[in-house]
């Protein structure tokens, strides 16, 4: 599976979320514009300076929140790539060991695309983990799930889990490859 096919498979299964989150972030920015309108419209002439400052502060808050979300949304669909010249059987073993370490069962897949649901504890966020490989690369995507739960801001938990998965794959690759090559590859990033 190529990187383009992998990215298409990941975004295809989450296409609604992507547009929904863009809509929400634009709506948040629109609320900021409404606050600015309320602060500087003709009807605001009778408001005190302190009331206008509170309204402008609210507008700044919503602008900042909306633009931060717009900036962080592409990171939500980020794909990690690990270069490896291992044969396909070894790469499958790396993926299988990584999935077992995270508590998922490994089922062979003819399309070389594995997806599993991960939840550490009942009060933590849920994740969809996608794994695949081709002749020279292993692909990983971690996407925070929001179906049936709260919002789309996870306070960096998806990034932390993505790092945990990356470390797990690097450790598994190190079992099969020369560790010095792995360290060099890590430091080159």
GROMACS elastic network, one bead per residue, 0.5 to 0.9 nm:
[ bonds ]
;  ai    aj funct       b0    kb
    1     4     6  0.81920   500
    1     5     6  0.61532   500
    1     6     6  0.65034   500
    1   111     6  0.76360   500
    1   112     6  0.69141   500
    1   113     6  0.79553   500
    1   132     6  0.70899   500
    1   133     6  0.62306   500
    1   134     6  0.53443   500
    1   135     6  0.87098   500
    2     5     6  0.52317   500
    2     6     6  0.62037   500
    2     7     6  0.86337   500
    2   132     6  0.89999   500
    2   133     6  0.77945   500
    2   134     6  0.64569   500
    2   137     6  0.88392   500
    3     6     6  0.50317   500
    3     7     6  0.60699   500
    3     8     6  0.84873   500
    3    79     6  0.87704   500
    3    81     6  0.87654   500
    3   133     6  0.86399   500
    3   134     6  0.85380   500
    3   137     6  0.86737   500
    3   139     6  0.73353   500
    4     7     6  0.51639   500
    4     8     6  0.61226   500
    4     9     6  0.86407   500
    5     8     6  0.50283   500
    5     9     6  0.61529   500
    5    10     6  0.86673   500
    6     9     6  0.51013   500
    6    10     6  0.62394   500
    6    11     6  0.86672   500
    6    79     6  0.89015   500
    6   113     6  0.78245   500
    6   130     6  0.87205   500
    6   131     6  0.86404   500
    6   132     6  0.72704   500
    6   133     6  0.88568   500
    6   139     6  0.75818   500
    6   140     6  0.89631   500
    7    10     6  0.51530   500
    7    11     6  0.61215   500
    7    12     6  0.83202   500
    7    77     6  0.83151   500
    7    78     6  0.88871   500
    7    79     6  0.74902   500
    7   141     6  0.85661   500
    8    11     6  0.52896   500
    8    12     6  0.57736   500
    8    13     6  0.86138   500
    9    12     6  0.51409   500
    9    13     6  0.64529   500
    9    14     6  0.88937   500
    9   113     6  0.86956   500
   10    13     6  0.56203   500
   10    14     6  0.66696   500
   10    15     6  0.86276   500
   10    77     6  0.78345   500
   10   130     6  0.72190   500
   10   141     6  0.75284   500
   10   143     6  0.88714   500
   11    14     6  0.50325   500
   11    15     6  0.54818   500
   11    18     6  0.81343   500
   11    77     6  0.73418   500
   12    15     6  0.51801   500
   12    16     6  0.86107   500
   13    16     6  0.82398   500
   14    17     6  0.55494   500
   14    18     6  0.66106   500
   14   143     6  0.88433   500
   15    18     6  0.53920   500
   15    19     6  0.67756   500
   15    20     6  0.87252   500
   16    19     6  0.55591   500
   16    20     6  0.60233   500
   16    21     6  0.86037   500
   17    21     6  0.59839   500
   17    22     6  0.85525   500
   17   146     6  0.85265   500
   18    21     6  0.53863   500
   18    22     6  0.64138   500
   18    23     6  0.87522   500
   18    73     6  0.77993   500
   18    74     6  0.89961   500
   18    76     6  0.89886   500
   18    77     6  0.89733   500
   19    22     6  0.50708   500
   19    23     6  0.61263   500
   19    24     6  0.86140   500
   20    23     6  0.50697   500
   20    24     6  0.62050   500
   20    25     6  0.87231   500
   21    25     6  0.61450   500
   21    26     6  0.85605   500
   21    69     6  0.83026   500
   21    70     6  0.84105   500
   21    73     6  0.77411   500
   21   152     6  0.73924   500
   22    25     6  0.52054   500
   22    26     6  0.61873   500
   22    27     6  0.85342   500
   22    69     6  0.82592   500
   22    70     6  0.67452   500
   22    73     6  0.78405   500
   23    26     6  0.52261   500
   23    27     6  0.61054   500
   23    28     6  0.86805   500
   24    28     6  0.62272   500
   24    29     6  0.87611   500
   24    66     6  0.81887   500
   25    28     6  0.50326   500
   25    29     6  0.63914   500
   25    30     6  0.86650   500
   25    65     6  0.78235   500
   25    67     6  0.72600   500
   25    68     6  0.86786   500
   25    69     6  0.61555   500
   25    70     6  0.62769   500
   26    29     6  0.50586   500
   26    30     6  0.61982   500
   26    31     6  0.87408   500
   26    66     6  0.64626   500
   26    67     6  0.83649   500
   26    70     6  0.80791   500
   27    31     6  0.63169   500
   27    32     6  0.87551   500
   27    66     6  0.79032   500
   28    31     6  0.51046   500
   28    32     6  0.65281   500
   28    33     6  0.88757   500
   28    62     6  0.58189   500
   28    63     6  0.71178   500
   28    65     6  0.73272   500
   28    66     6  0.52908   500
   28    67     6  0.88275   500
   29    33     6  0.64049   500
   29    34     6  0.87401   500
   29    59     6  0.84325   500
   29    62     6  0.58918   500
   29    63     6  0.50687   500
   29    64     6  0.81496   500
   29    65     6  0.78132   500
   29    66     6  0.51333   500
   29    67     6  0.73690   500
   30    34     6  0.62215   500
   30    35     6  0.86701   500
   30    62     6  0.83437   500
   30    63     6  0.82360   500
   30    66     6  0.87913   500
   31    35     6  0.62947   500
   31    36     6  0.87210   500
   31    59     6  0.73398   500
   31    62     6  0.66538   500
   31    63     6  0.81624   500
   32    35     6  0.50978   500
   32    36     6  0.63632   500
   32    37     6  0.86965   500
   32    56     6  0.86043   500
   32    58     6  0.70400   500
   32    60     6  0.67359   500
   32    61     6  0.74967   500
   32    63     6  0.53915   500
   32    64     6  0.88870   500
   32    66     6  0.86228   500
   33    36     6  0.50207   500
   33    37     6  0.61822   500
   33    38     6  0.86140   500
   33    59     6  0.66646   500
   33    62     6  0.85744   500
   33    63     6  0.79238   500
   34    37     6  0.50007   500
   34    38     6  0.61856   500
   34    39     6  0.86306   500
   34    59     6  0.77298   500
   35    39     6  0.61790   500
   35    40     6  0.87950   500
   35    55     6  0.59491   500
   35    56     6  0.67202   500
   35    57     6  0.89262   500
   35    58     6  0.68123   500
   35    59     6  0.51352   500
   35    60     6  0.88821   500
   35    62     6  0.88591   500
   36    39     6  0.50115   500
   36    40     6  0.62738   500
   36    41     6  0.82577   500
   36    55     6  0.71833   500
   36    56     6  0.61666   500
   36    58     6  0.86694   500
   36    59     6  0.59325   500
   36    60     6  0.87578   500
   37    40     6  0.53935   500
   37    41     6  0.55093   500
   37    44     6  0.89449   500
   38    41     6  0.55758   500
   38    42     6  0.86670   500
   38    43     6  0.77952   500
   38    44     6  0.64512   500
   38    52     6  0.84499   500
   38    55     6  0.74502   500
   38    56     6  0.88627   500
   39    42     6  0.89619   500
   39    43     6  0.88257   500
   39    44     6  0.59967   500
   39    45     6  0.88369   500
   39    47     6  0.85559   500
   39    51     6  0.83474   500
   39    52     6  0.53502   500
   39    53     6  0.80763   500
   39    54     6  0.89066   500
   39    55     6  0.59335   500
   39    56     6  0.64504   500
   40    43     6  0.81452   500
   40    44     6  0.61005   500
   40    45     6  0.78871   500
   40    52     6  0.80653   500
   41    44     6  0.53411   500
   41    45     6  0.73883   500
   42    45     6  0.55873   500
   42    46     6  0.87535   500
   43    46     6  0.70138   500
   43    47     6  0.83785   500
   44    47     6  0.53597   500
   44    48     6  0.86277   500
   44    52     6  0.80262   500
   45    48     6  0.82010   500
   47    50     6  0.82372   500
   47    51     6  0.62369   500
   47    52     6  0.67241   500
   48    51     6  0.53129   500
   48    52     6  0.64212   500
   48    53     6  0.87686   500
   49    52     6  0.51019   500
   49    53     6  0.61766   500
   49    54     6  0.87101   500
   50    53     6  0.50187   500
   50    54     6  0.62858   500
   50    55     6  0.87178   500
   51    54     6  0.51347   500
   51    55     6  0.63149   500
   51    56     6  0.86509   500
   52    55     6  0.50434   500
   52    56     6  0.60623   500
   52    57     6  0.84645   500
   53    56     6  0.50013   500
   53    57     6  0.59824   500
   53    58     6  0.85351   500
   54    57     6  0.50207   500
   54    58     6  0.62453   500
   54    59     6  0.86819   500
   55    58     6  0.50442   500
   55    59     6  0.62726   500
   55    60     6  0.86983   500
   56    60     6  0.61586   500
   56    61     6  0.85636   500
   57    60     6  0.50299   500
   57    61     6  0.61530   500
   57    62     6  0.87252   500
   58    61     6  0.50263   500
   58    62     6  0.62887   500
   58    63     6  0.85780   500
   59    62     6  0.52396   500
   59    63     6  0.60660   500
   59    64     6  0.84933   500
   60    63     6  0.50861   500
   60    64     6  0.59987   500
   60    65     6  0.84859   500
   61    64     6  0.52230   500
   61    65     6  0.61139   500
   61    66     6  0.85625   500
   62    65     6  0.50725   500
   62    66     6  0.59629   500
   62    67     6  0.84819   500
   63    66     6  0.52226   500
   63    67     6  0.61021   500
   63    68     6  0.84551   500
   64    67     6  0.53293   500
   64    68     6  0.59957   500
   64    69     6  0.85314   500
   65    68     6  0.52249   500
   65    69     6  0.61828   500
   65    70     6  0.86501   500
   66    69     6  0.52734   500
   66    70     6  0.62529   500
   66    71     6  0.86908   500
   67    71     6  0.60954   500
   67    72     6  0.85939   500
   68    71     6  0.50450   500
   68    72     6  0.61291   500
   68    73     6  0.86343   500
   69    72     6  0.51020   500
   69    73     6  0.60293   500
   69   152     6  0.89710   500
   69   153     6  0.79615   500
   70    73     6  0.55008   500
   70    74     6  0.79353   500
   71    74     6  0.69732   500
   71    75     6  0.80785   500
   72    75     6  0.53483   500
   72    76     6  0.68555   500
   73    76     6  0.52216   500
   73    77     6  0.74670   500
   74    77     6  0.56896   500
   74    78     6  0.67581   500
   75    79     6  0.87403   500
   75   159     6  0.89710   500
   76   141     6  0.89927   500
   76   142     6  0.78871   500
   76   143     6  0.62047   500
   76   144     6  0.76675   500
   76   158     6  0.80427   500
   76   159     6  0.87075   500
   77   141     6  0.69535   500
   77   142     6  0.74797   500
   77   143     6  0.65561   500
   78   140     6  0.87163   500
   78   141     6  0.63826   500
   78   142     6  0.76895   500
   78   143     6  0.84667   500
   79   139     6  0.66366   500
   79   140     6  0.56817   500
   79   142     6  0.77375   500
   80   138     6  0.81236   500
   80   139     6  0.57434   500
   80   140     6  0.50363   500
   80   141     6  0.62696   500
   80   142     6  0.87938   500
   80   162     6  0.85236   500
   80   166     6  0.77247   500
   81   137     6  0.62905   500
   81   138     6  0.57177   500
   81   140     6  0.65637   500
   82   136     6  0.84027   500
   82   137     6  0.54059   500
   82   138     6  0.50534   500
   82   139     6  0.66037   500
   82   140     6  0.84062   500
   82   166     6  0.86757   500
   82   169     6  0.83844   500
   82   170     6  0.80423   500
   83   136     6  0.57642   500
   83   138     6  0.65115   500
   83   185     6  0.84328   500
   84    87     6  0.86994   500
   84    91     6  0.83074   500
   84   135     6  0.79707   500
   84   136     6  0.52582   500
   84   137     6  0.55159   500
   84   138     6  0.71113   500
   84   173     6  0.78931   500
   84   177     6  0.84286   500
   85    88     6  0.89759   500
   85   135     6  0.69268   500
   85   136     6  0.53211   500
   85   137     6  0.76697   500
   85   177     6  0.88013   500
   86    89     6  0.80686   500
   86    90     6  0.60248   500
   86    91     6  0.63319   500
   86   135     6  0.79404   500
   86   136     6  0.77032   500
   86   173     6  0.86781   500
   86   176     6  0.78418   500
   86   177     6  0.77933   500
   87    90     6  0.54947   500
   87    91     6  0.64474   500
   87    92     6  0.88329   500
   87   135     6  0.74139   500
   87   136     6  0.89450   500
   88    91     6  0.50720   500
   88    92     6  0.61667   500
   88    93     6  0.85973   500
   88   133     6  0.80916   500
   88   134     6  0.77178   500
   88   135     6  0.70847   500
   89    92     6  0.51157   500
   89    93     6  0.62677   500
   89    94     6  0.87529   500
   90    94     6  0.61917   500
   90    95     6  0.86715   500
   90   173     6  0.88176   500
   90   176     6  0.76995   500
   91    95     6  0.62541   500
   91    96     6  0.84752   500
   91   133     6  0.72894   500
   91   134     6  0.89323   500
   91   138     6  0.75475   500
   91   173     6  0.81515   500
   92    95     6  0.51132   500
   92    96     6  0.59894   500
   92    97     6  0.85498   500
   92   108     6  0.85721   500
   92   112     6  0.85036   500
   92   132     6  0.87315   500
   92   133     6  0.82842   500
   93    97     6  0.60109   500
   93    98     6  0.84345   500
   93   172     6  0.86534   500
   94    97     6  0.52620   500
   94    98     6  0.61577   500
   94    99     6  0.86285   500
   94   169     6  0.67604   500
   94   172     6  0.55230   500
   94   173     6  0.64561   500
   94   175     6  0.89646   500
   94   176     6  0.86932   500
   95    98     6  0.50901   500
   95    99     6  0.61213   500
   95   100     6  0.85661   500
   95   106     6  0.82835   500
   95   114     6  0.87150   500
   95   131     6  0.71938   500
   95   132     6  0.81060   500
   95   138     6  0.87215   500
   95   169     6  0.73991   500
   95   172     6  0.83427   500
   96    99     6  0.51677   500
   96   100     6  0.61393   500
   96   101     6  0.85980   500
   96   104     6  0.88613   500
   96   105     6  0.80437   500
   96   106     6  0.55133   500
   96   107     6  0.82922   500
   97   100     6  0.50418   500
   97   101     6  0.60689   500
   97   102     6  0.86380   500
   97   106     6  0.83730   500
   97   168     6  0.87815   500
   97   169     6  0.85342   500
   97   172     6  0.72487   500
   98   101     6  0.51201   500
   98   102     6  0.63839   500
   98   103     6  0.87291   500
   98   104     6  0.87414   500
   98   165     6  0.75011   500
   98   168     6  0.60798   500
   98   169     6  0.61743   500
   98   172     6  0.72220   500
   99   102     6  0.51640   500
   99   103     6  0.62460   500
   99   104     6  0.51428   500
   99   105     6  0.66833   500
   99   106     6  0.64571   500
   99   116     6  0.84665   500
  100   104     6  0.52266   500
  100   105     6  0.61165   500
  100   106     6  0.69651   500
  101   104     6  0.75630   500
  101   168     6  0.80446   500
  102   118     6  0.76866   500
  102   120     6  0.86667   500
  102   165     6  0.83186   500
  102   168     6  0.89866   500
  103   118     6  0.79095   500
  103   120     6  0.89583   500
  104   116     6  0.70587   500
  104   117     6  0.79630   500
  104   118     6  0.75800   500
  105   116     6  0.86160   500
  106   114     6  0.83854   500
  107   114     6  0.80819   500
  108   112     6  0.80044   500
  108   114     6  0.82814   500
  109   112     6  0.54236   500
  109   113     6  0.64789   500
  109   114     6  0.68232   500
  110   113     6  0.78820   500
  111   114     6  0.84929   500
  111   132     6  0.87203   500
  112   131     6  0.80785   500
  112   132     6  0.54761   500
  112   133     6  0.66329   500
  112   134     6  0.82659   500
  113   130     6  0.70521   500
  113   131     6  0.58551   500
  113   133     6  0.77437   500
  114   129     6  0.79570   500
  114   130     6  0.56012   500
  114   131     6  0.50758   500
  114   132     6  0.62923   500
  115   128     6  0.67727   500
  115   129     6  0.55003   500
  115   131     6  0.64480   500
  115   132     6  0.89323   500
  116   127     6  0.83126   500
  116   128     6  0.57695   500
  116   129     6  0.53863   500
  116   130     6  0.67771   500
  116   131     6  0.88575   500
  117   126     6  0.72584   500
  117   127     6  0.58456   500
  117   129     6  0.63743   500
  117   145     6  0.89050   500
  118   125     6  0.88716   500
  118   126     6  0.58583   500
  118   127     6  0.51309   500
  118   128     6  0.62544   500
  118   129     6  0.71469   500
  119   122     6  0.70974   500
  119   123     6  0.89931   500
  119   124     6  0.69919   500
  119   125     6  0.67112   500
  119   127     6  0.65026   500
  120   123     6  0.84416   500
  120   124     6  0.65717   500
  120   125     6  0.79752   500
  120   126     6  0.77155   500
  121   124     6  0.54319   500
  121   125     6  0.81539   500
  121   126     6  0.88439   500
  122   125     6  0.80291   500
  122   126     6  0.87842   500
  124   157     6  0.88060   500
  125   144     6  0.69536   500
  125   145     6  0.71137   500
  125   146     6  0.80401   500
  125   149     6  0.86507   500
  125   154     6  0.74871   500
  125   157     6  0.75619   500
  125   158     6  0.82451   500
  126   143     6  0.86552   500
  126   144     6  0.59400   500
  126   145     6  0.51914   500
  126   146     6  0.74451   500
  126   158     6  0.89960   500
  127   142     6  0.65723   500
  127   143     6  0.55420   500
  127   145     6  0.50959   500
  127   146     6  0.86230   500
  127   158     6  0.76045   500
  127   161     6  0.86272   500
  128   141     6  0.80998   500
  128   142     6  0.58782   500
  128   143     6  0.52430   500
  128   144     6  0.63517   500
  128   145     6  0.64937   500
  129   140     6  0.72841   500
  129   141     6  0.58760   500
  129   143     6  0.65459   500
  129   144     6  0.87772   500
  130   139     6  0.79207   500
  130   140     6  0.56008   500
  130   141     6  0.50545   500
  130   142     6  0.64598   500
  130   143     6  0.83801   500
  131   138     6  0.73866   500
  131   139     6  0.56449   500
  131   141     6  0.66788   500
  131   142     6  0.89558   500
  132   137     6  0.85701   500
  132   138     6  0.58508   500
  132   139     6  0.51140   500
  132   140     6  0.66777   500
  133   136     6  0.76609   500
  133   137     6  0.55771   500
  133   139     6  0.56385   500
  133   140     6  0.86752   500
  134   137     6  0.55022   500
  134   138     6  0.65715   500
  134   139     6  0.83758   500
  135   138     6  0.84989   500
  140   162     6  0.86464   500
  140   165     6  0.83727   500
  140   166     6  0.81573   500
  141   162     6  0.77929   500
  142   158     6  0.69771   500
  142   159     6  0.83402   500
  142   161     6  0.76882   500
  142   162     6  0.59122   500
  142   165     6  0.85318   500
  143   158     6  0.68535   500
  143   162     6  0.87041   500
  144   152     6  0.79694   500
  144   154     6  0.77901   500
  144   157     6  0.83572   500
  144   158     6  0.58676   500
  145   148     6  0.87887   500
  145   149     6  0.81328   500
  145   152     6  0.82229   500
  146   149     6  0.52003   500
  146   150     6  0.62508   500
  146   151     6  0.64782   500
  146   152     6  0.63659   500
  147   150     6  0.80406   500
  150   153     6  0.85432   500
  151   154     6  0.76146   500
  153   156     6  0.80365   500
  154   157     6  0.56626   500
  154   158     6  0.68795   500
  155   158     6  0.81018   500
  155   159     6  0.89583   500
  156   159     6  0.53047   500
  156   160     6  0.64092   500
  156   161     6  0.88324   500
  157   160     6  0.50543   500
  157   161     6  0.61989   500
  157   162     6  0.84812   500
  158   161     6  0.51154   500
  158   162     6  0.59800   500
  158   163     6  0.86150   500
  159   163     6  0.62269   500
  159   164     6  0.86526   500
  160   163     6  0.51432   500
  160   164     6  0.63122   500
  160   165     6  0.87916   500
  161   165     6  0.62353   500
  161   166     6  0.85406   500
  162   165     6  0.51901   500
  162   166     6  0.61536   500
  162   167     6  0.86817   500
  163   167     6  0.61090   500
  163   168     6  0.85139   500
  164   167     6  0.52047   500
  164   168     6  0.61986   500
  164   169     6  0.87302   500
  165   168     6  0.50197   500
  165   169     6  0.62149   500
  165   170     6  0.85941   500
  166   169     6  0.51894   500
  166   170     6  0.61178   500
  166   171     6  0.85621   500
  167   170     6  0.50579   500
  167   171     6  0.60821   500
  167   172     6  0.85585   500
  168   171     6  0.51622   500
  168   172     6  0.62175   500
  168   173     6  0.86321   500
  169   173     6  0.60288   500
  169   174     6  0.84342   500
  170   173     6  0.50386   500
  170   174     6  0.60319   500
  170   175     6  0.87641   500
  170   182     6  0.74551   500
  170   186     6  0.88177   500
  171   174     6  0.50020   500
  171   175     6  0.65749   500
  172   175     6  0.52918   500
  172   176     6  0.71146   500
  172   177     6  0.89093   500
  173   176     6  0.53860   500
  173   177     6  0.59310   500
  173   178     6  0.87183   500
  173   179     6  0.85676   500
  173   182     6  0.79286   500
  174   178     6  0.62804   500
  174   179     6  0.52377   500
  174   180     6  0.87627   500
  174   181     6  0.86490   500
  174   182     6  0.64673   500
  175   178     6  0.77574   500
  175   179     6  0.77315   500
  176   179     6  0.85905   500
  177   180     6  0.86565   500
  177   181     6  0.75174   500
  177   182     6  0.74671   500
  178   181     6  0.55625   500
  178   182     6  0.67316   500
  179   182     6  0.50395   500
  179   183     6  0.62916   500
  179   184     6  0.86679   500
  180   183     6  0.51551   500
  180   184     6  0.62161   500
  180   185     6  0.85897   500
  181   184     6  0.51241   500
  181   185     6  0.61365   500
  181   186     6  0.86613   500
  182   185     6  0.50057   500
  182   186     6  0.61705   500
  182   187     6  0.86851   500
  183   186     6  0.50765   500
  183   187     6  0.62196   500
  183   188     6  0.86373   500
  184   187     6  0.52621   500
  184   188     6  0.62522   500
  185   188     6  0.52567   500
  185   189     6  0.69432   500
  186   189     6  0.57432   500
